[in-house]
Each structure stands twice: as structure tokens, then as C-alpha cells.
Amino acid sequence: MGNGKQSNHLRGERGHFSPIFRVETTRPRPRRPLVTLDFRKRLLLALSLFSIIPAAVVTVAWATVTWRALPLVTAGAAWERVVESGNTALEAAAQDSLTPGARQALAAHARELEDAATQARRLEFITERFAPVVALAAAAVLLLVGLAASRVAGHLSRQLSRPVHELVGWTRTIRSGTPLPAQAGARGAPEFEVLRTGMREMAAELELGRQRAVEAERLVAFRETARRVAHELKNPLTPMQFALANLRRVTSPEGAESLRVLEEETGRLQRMATSFSQFGTLPSGPAAAVDVAELLRATATACVPSHVALRLELAPDLPPLLAQHDALQRAVMNIILNAVDACGNAGTITVRARREGEAVVTEVVDSGPGIDPTLLPHVFQPYVTRKPGGTGLGLAIAQQVVQSHGGTIVALSPAGGGTTIRFHLPVHPVEVRT
């Protein structure tokens, strides 16, 4: 029963099945590919049309006006009618009794009419043959104008399209981070050279920004690693130091040498952990006025041993700096200790400070053998060192402190030997980055 009701429901009035849903499918029509022209061809076409179309309009209008106006100027048929009517009037006048003078005047007038008709026929003859010449001349002028316009348009399109294509290619090069091509001969208008110079400067600034971003990411990773290493070193060092102190009280004289070695190595690990901790933590705490001359004098006197000569060249007009004293002293100490290591058993260390404009310039110069040119660009990178057992963090910490105070630091090592570490600190108070 249920099947019968359902079938009746689906059937129409005459017992046929009526469709409930009708689905129509249409195939999408394939789109024709659009024919696109490059910039130079579009520019050439636009310039050509702007020059050829007005020239064609003017030429056709001139030819048409000339063709129409020349027959009106000649008026040969009108002159023929004038001569015919004039002869008729002369014949009628000749039948009357005229004086000899009147007859001579009529004859002269008849000759004038004949001469005028002859001139009109000649002008009409010339005009009929001159009109095609005018049309040919118009076509020739149009052809010359079109040829000249195409040459000029081609030249302008080249002068505009080549620099544009070059600069478009430069945008792809800058986007990919590839260096721009070497300076070539200037092409195009002078404004394009200004644009090239601007793009070169922009590319240099972008590359510098990329390098700074990469360097910042590397420093963040280095700091995080240094913090973890310092933490892992300090945890076992404290109980080891307590244990060594207990052993010192009960160790026999035979074990004293071994205990001394353990204490030295433990102290070296302690100094290493301190270096890692200092590098992993940016300077913190409030800034205060710092006497640069006193800081340099005290730090240099404390760090330079007696077998190394110390020269202080501190300008008397050094202004105080708003800085974090402990962090700045630690940076100067690391630089001077590196200079002491470079001098070895003998040498000279010179500490200079002077004011240049709105900055205090400090230099630490040693008389050591200098730095290898291949190593010089990397001396401020963490873990780069020439000393056996060194951490390579002394100059990295100094750079971090100087930059956190808004300054800059560089290393110079001439071929004759010696090394100069120079850093600039701004005179005006700055907010120390933490």
C-alpha cells in the first residue's frame, strides 16, 4: 500500500511520471586569451596615433578644401556666359548708328571679353590638372608626416621604455635580495638617473636593515644560549666550591697540588659563567651622570699590570655622560684586558678620550701584533677569540653595552701592528635600552 501511494504521488494526472527536479548543465565557454602588448609597443602605438591622426585629419581637410575651392575660383562656365551675353549685347549695339569713337569702344570691349574668356579657359585647364597634384601632394605629406612621427615615436618609446624596464627589473632584484648591477651608462632622461640613484640608496638601506635584523636575531639567540650556559654552570659550581673548601681543611700535603688544580679550574669555570651571564643580560638599573675621565683613569690603572706601559690622554673638557656606571666600566675593562693580553710581557697601552661634536670618543690603543685581517670583521661576534681557553665574549659584551647607550664601536688594526678599539657615546642624555 505504501508503495502504491508513493507511486501515485509521483505520477501525473495521466499516469506519467512528472519530473520533480530539473538540472541544467552549461559548459563554460573558453575565454579567448587577451593579446597584451608590452610597455614599449603600447607607448609607440600611443605616440604614433597622437601624431598621425591629427596630421591625417589636417591633410585630408586641406586636400578636400583645395579640391572644392579651385573650381569656384576659376568659374570658367560663368565667364563663358558673360562673353556670350556680352557679344549679344555688342551685336545689338552695332546695329544702331554709332559714332566712330563708340564703335572703337565696343570693339575694345569685345577684345577684353575675349581675353577674359581665354584666361578663364586657361585657368580652368590648369585647375583640372592641378587638383590631382594637390591630392598626391597631400598623400605625400601625410606619408612623410607618418614616417617622421613613427621615427620620433620609436625614439621616444625606446628612451622611455628601456629605463622603465630596467627599473622594473631592479625592483625584482631588490625584492630577492640580490645586489644591483654595477653602475652603467645613463640611459633615458636625467630624471631616470635620479630614480636609479634613489633605488640604489634604498637597496643599500634595505640590505643594511636585513643585516641588522639578522644580527639582532643572532644576538638574541646568543644571549639566550649564554643565559642557559651560565645557569647550567652556576648550579654545580656552588656545591663544588663548598666541597673544595671542606677538602682544603682535611687534605694531606700530598693532595694539596691536586686540590690547587681543582680550585684553579673551578675559578676558571666561575669566571666563564660570569662572562656568559653578563653577555646574556642587557645592562639594567637606573642611569646616572658618569665622569668619563675618572672612569677611564681608574679602570685603566686597575687593569694594566706594571710590566705594560700605560699612557692616559684624557681631554680636560670631557662632559659627564648619562649612563650606567657598572655596565660602562665593565665594557671598558673588557677592552683594556684584551689590550693587555695583546701586549704580552711588554708593550704600551694608550687610553684616549676627547669630545667630537655631540659625542665623547674613546680609544684604547695597544702595541701588540694586531688582528688578522680575516678575523677583524668578526671580533665583536660572540665566541670569537684568539686566547686559549677564552670565551670570546669580552668585546661582544663591550659592543652590547655601547650600543645599549646609543653609541657605536669599531676595531681598527693597521698592517704595521697594533689594535685600536674606538667607541662613540652621545653627550646628550639618552634612554638606555634595556
C-alpha positions in Angstrom: 0.0 0.0 0.0 2.7 2.3 0.9 4.4 1.7 -2.5 1.2 2.3 -4.4 0.6 5.6 -2.6 4.1 6.7 -3.3 3.9 5.8 -7.0 0.5 7.6 -7.3 2.0 10.6 -5.7 4.8 10.7 -8.2 2.6 10.1 -11.2 0.8 12.9 -13.1 -2.8 13.2 -14.0 -2.4 10.8 -16.9 -0.3 8.3 -15.1 3.0 9.5 -16.3 5.9 10.4 -14.0 6.5 14.1 -13.7 10.0 15.3 -13.1 10.5 17.0 -9.7 14.0 18.3 -10.2 15.4 19.6 -13.5 19.2 20.1 -13.6 20.6 22.1 -16.5 24.3 22.0 -17.1 26.1 24.5 -19.1 29.6 24.2 -20.2 31.7 27.3 -19.5 32.8 29.0 -22.6 36.5 29.0 -23.1 37.9 32.5 -22.8 40.0 33.8 -25.5 43.5 34.8 -24.4 43.9 38.6 -24.3 46.5 39.9 -26.6 48.6 42.2 -24.5 51.4 44.4 -25.7 54.5 45.3 -23.7 55.1 48.8 -22.4 57.3 49.9 -25.3 54.8 48.8 -28.0 51.9 50.4 -26.2 53.9 53.6 -25.9 54.9 53.5 -29.5 51.3 53.0 -30.6 50.0 55.8 -28.5 52.7 58.3 -29.6 52.2 57.3 -33.3 48.4 57.7 -33.0 48.7 61.1 -31.3 50.9 62.4 -34.2 49.5 60.6 -37.2 45.7 61.0 -36.6 45.9 64.9 -36.3 48.2 65.0 -39.3 45.9 62.8 -41.4 42.8 64.9 -40.4 44.6 68.2 -41.3 45.9 66.8 -44.6 42.5 65.4 -45.7 40.8 68.6 -44.8 43.3 70.6 -46.8 43.0 68.4 -49.8 39.2 68.5 -49.7 39.0 72.3 -49.3 41.5 72.7 -52.2 39.7 70.3 -54.4 36.4 72.1 -53.8 37.6 75.7 -53.8 39.7 75.7 -57.0 36.7 75.2 -59.4 34.9 78.0 -57.6 37.9 80.3 -58.1 38.2 79.6 -61.8 34.5 79.9 -62.7 35.1 79.0 -66.4 31.4 78.4 -67.2 30.4 81.8 -65.7 33.0 83.6 -67.9 31.6 81.8 -70.9 28.2 83.1 -70.2 29.5 86.5 -69.6 31.3 86.5 -73.0 28.2 85.2 -74.8 25.9 87.7 -73.3 28.4 90.5 -73.9 28.7 89.5 -77.6 25.0 89.5 -78.0 24.8 93.0 -76.4 27.6 94.2 -78.7 25.9 92.9 -81.8 22.7 94.7 -80.8 24.5 97.9 -80.2 26.4 97.6 -83.5 23.0 97.8 -85.4 22.4 101.3 -84.2 24.0 104.3 -85.6 27.1 104.9 -83.5 29.8 107.4 -83.8 33.3 106.1 -84.7 34.5 106.5 -81.2 31.6 104.4 -79.8 32.4 101.7 -82.3 36.0 101.7 -81.2 35.0 101.4 -77.6 32.7 98.5 -78.4 35.4 96.7 -80.3 37.9 97.2 -77.4 35.3 95.9 -75.0 34.8 92.8 -77.2 38.5 92.1 -77.2 38.6 92.4 -73.4 35.8 89.9 -73.1 37.6 87.5 -75.4 40.8 87.9 -73.4 39.0 87.3 -70.2 37.3 84.2 -71.6 40.7 82.9 -72.8 42.3 83.5 -69.4 39.4 81.7 -67.7 39.8 78.7 -70.0 43.5 78.5 -69.3 42.9 78.7 -65.5 40.2 76.0 -65.7 42.6 73.9 -67.7 45.3 74.3 -65.1 42.9 73.7 -62.3 41.6 70.5 -63.6 45.1 69.1 -63.8 46.3 70.7 -60.6 43.7 69.1 -58.3 45.1 65.6 -58.7 48.6 67.1 -58.0 47.2 68.6 -54.8 45.8 65.2 -53.8 49.1 63.5 -54.5 51.0 66.1 -52.6 48.6 65.7 -49.6 49.2 62.0 -49.7 53.0 62.5 -49.9 52.9 65.0 -47.0 50.8 62.5 -44.9 53.3 59.8 -45.7 56.2 61.9 -44.7 54.5 63.0 -41.5 53.6 59.4 -40.7 57.2 58.3 -41.3 58.7 61.1 -39.2 56.1 60.5 -36.5 56.9 56.8 -36.4 60.7 57.6 -36.1 60.2 60.1 -33.4 57.7 57.8 -31.5 60.1 54.9 -31.8 62.9 57.0 -30.4 60.8 58.3 -27.5 59.4 54.9 -26.7 63.0 53.5 -26.6 64.1 56.4 -24.4 61.2 55.8 -22.0 60.7 52.0 -22.1 64.3 50.9 -21.6 64.8 52.8 -18.3 61.4 51.7 -17.2 62.1 48.0 -17.9 65.5 48.4 -16.2 63.9 49.9 -13.1 61.2 47.2 -13.0 63.9 44.6 -13.2 65.6 46.3 -10.3 62.5 46.0 -8.1 62.6 42.2 -8.6 66.3 42.2 -7.8 65.8 44.2 -4.6 62.9 42.0 -3.6 65.1 38.9 -4.0 68.0 40.5 -2.0 70.4 40.2 -4.9 72.9 43.1 -5.3 72.0 45.6 -8.1 74.2 45.6 -11.2 77.2 47.8 -11.4 76.8 51.4 -12.5 76.3 51.5 -16.2 76.0 54.3 -18.7 73.0 56.6 -18.0 70.1 55.9 -20.4 66.9 58.0 -20.7 66.1 61.3 -19.2 68.1 62.8 -16.3 65.1 62.1 -14.0 65.7 58.3 -14.5 69.3 58.7 -13.2 67.9 60.4 -10.1 65.5 57.5 -9.8 68.3 55.0 -10.2 70.3 56.7 -7.5 67.3 56.7 -5.2 66.7 53.0 -5.8 70.4 52.2 -5.1 70.3 54.1 -1.8 67.0 52.3 -1.0 68.6 48.9 -1.8 71.6 49.7 0.4 69.3 50.7 3.3 67.2 47.6 2.8 70.3 45.4 2.8 71.6 47.1 5.9 68.2 46.6 7.5 68.3 42.9 6.6 71.8 42.6 8.0 70.8 44.3 11.2 67.7 42.2 11.6 69.8 39.0 11.1 72.4 40.3 13.5 69.7 41.1 16.1 68.2 37.6 15.7 71.7 36.1 16.1 72.4 38.2 19.2 69.1 37.2 20.8 69.9 33.5 20.1 73.4 34.0 21.5 72.1 35.7 24.6 69.6 33.0 25.3 72.3 30.4 24.9 74.7 32.3 27.2 72.0 32.6 29.9 71.3 28.9 29.8 75.0 28.0 29.8 75.6 30.4 32.7 72.7 28.9 34.6 73.9 25.3 34.0 77.5 26.2 35.1 76.5 28.1 38.2 74.2 25.3 39.6 77.1 22.8 40.2 79.8 25.4 40.9 78.4 26.4 44.3 78.4 22.9 45.9 81.8 22.3 44.2 83.3 25.4 45.9 81.9 24.3 49.3 83.3 20.8 48.8 86.7 22.2 47.9 86.7 24.4 51.0 86.0 21.3 53.1 88.7 19.3 51.4 91.2 22.2 52.0 90.8 21.6 55.7 91.3 17.8 55.7 93.6 17.3 52.7 97.1 16.0 53.3 100.2 17.8 51.9 100.4 15.1 49.2 97.0 16.0 47.8 97.5 19.8 48.0 98.7 20.1 44.4 95.6 18.2 43.1 93.4 20.4 45.2 95.1 23.5 43.9 94.4 22.4 40.3 90.7 21.8 41.2 90.5 25.2 42.7 92.0 26.9 39.7 89.8 25.1 37.2 86.7 25.8 39.4 87.7 29.5 39.4 88.1 29.5 35.6 84.6 27.9 35.3 83.3 30.6 37.7 84.7 33.4 35.5 83.3 31.8 32.4 79.9 31.5 34.0 80.1 35.2 35.0 81.0 36.2 31.4 78.1 34.2 30.0 75.8 35.7 32.5 77.0 39.3 31.7 76.6 38.7 27.9 73.2 37.1 28.3 71.8 40.0 30.3 71.5 43.6 29.0 72.5 46.5 31.3 69.9 47.2 33.8 69.3 49.7 36.5 69.0 53.5 36.6 71.3 55.7 34.7 73.3 58.4 36.4 75.9 61.1 35.5 79.2 59.4 34.9 82.6 61.2 34.9 84.2 59.6 31.8 87.7 60.7 32.6 87.6 59.3 36.2 86.1 56.1 35.0 88.8 55.6 32.3 91.6 56.5 34.7 90.5 54.2 37.5 89.7 51.3 35.2 93.0 51.5 33.3 95.1 51.9 36.4 93.4 48.8 37.9 93.7 46.6 34.9 97.0 47.4 33.3 99.9 45.5 35.1 103.2 47.1 35.9 105.2 45.4 33.1 102.9 47.2 30.5 103.3 51.0 30.0 100.1 53.0 30.4 99.5 56.4 28.8 96.4 58.4 29.5 95.5 61.2 27.1 92.2 62.5 28.5 90.9 65.9 27.4 90.1 68.2 30.2 86.7 69.3 28.8 85.1 65.9 28.8 81.4 66.3 29.7 79.6 63.8 32.0 77.5 61.2 30.4 74.2 59.8 31.5 75.0 56.1 31.6 75.0 53.0 33.8 78.3 53.2 35.6 78.9 49.5 36.3 78.0 48.4 32.7 80.1 51.0 31.1 83.0 50.2 33.5 82.7 46.5 32.6 82.8 47.3 28.9 86.0 49.5 29.3 87.6 46.8 31.5 87.0 44.1 28.8 88.6 46.3 26.1 91.6 47.1 28.3 92.1 43.5 29.4 92.1 42.4 25.7 94.7 45.1 25.0 96.8 43.7 27.9 96.6 40.2 26.5 97.7 41.6 23.1 100.8 43.3 24.5 102.0 40.2 26.3 105.0 40.6 28.6 105.8 44.2 27.4 104.2 46.9 25.4 102.3 50.1 25.7 98.6 50.8 26.1 97.2 54.3 25.3 93.8 55.4 26.5 92.5 58.5 24.8 89.2 60.4 25.2 88.1 63.6 23.6 84.9 65.4 22.6 83.8 65.5 19.0 80.6 67.4 18.4 77.9 65.8 20.4 79.8 62.7 21.3 82.7 61.5 23.5 85.2 59.5 21.5 87.3 57.0 23.5 90.2 54.9 22.1 92.1 52.1 23.6 95.3 51.5 21.6 97.8 48.7 22.2 101.2 48.0 20.7 100.6 44.3 20.1 100.9 42.4 16.9 97.5 43.4 15.6 94.5 41.3 14.5 94.4 39.0 11.5 92.6 40.9 8.6 90.3 37.8 8.2 89.4 37.9 11.9 89.0 41.7 12.2 85.4 41.9 10.8 84.3 39.3 13.4 86.0 40.5 16.6 82.7 41.7 18.1 80.9 38.5 17.5 80.4 36.2 20.4 82.7 33.2 20.9 85.4 34.7 18.6 88.7 34.7 20.4 92.5 34.2 19.9 93.2 33.3 23.5 93.4 29.7 24.6 90.6 28.9 27.0 88.9 32.3 26.3 85.2 32.7 25.9 85.3 35.3 23.1 82.7 37.4 25.0 84.8 40.4 26.1 84.4 42.6 23.1 80.9 41.2 22.4 79.8 42.4 25.9 81.5 45.8 25.2 79.6 46.2 22.0 76.4 45.3 23.7 76.9 47.9 26.4 78.0 50.7 24.0 75.0 50.1 21.7 72.6 50.0 24.6 73.8 53.5 25.4 73.1 54.7 21.8 76.8 54.6 20.8 78.9 52.8 18.2 82.1 50.8 18.4 84.7 49.8 15.8 88.0 47.9 15.7 91.0 49.1 13.7 94.2 47.2 13.1 96.7 48.6 10.6 99.2 46.4 8.7 102.1 47.6 10.8 100.7 46.1 14.1 98.7 47.4 17.0 95.0 47.5 17.5 92.6 50.4 18.2 89.2 49.9 19.8 87.2 53.2 19.3 83.7 53.8 20.6 81.5 56.9 20.5 79.0 57.7 23.2 76.4 60.5 22.8 76.8 63.5 25.1 73.1 64.3 25.3 71.2 62.1 27.8 69.6 59.1 26.1 67.3 56.5 27.4 69.4 53.4 27.9 67.9 50.4 26.2 67.2 47.5 28.5 
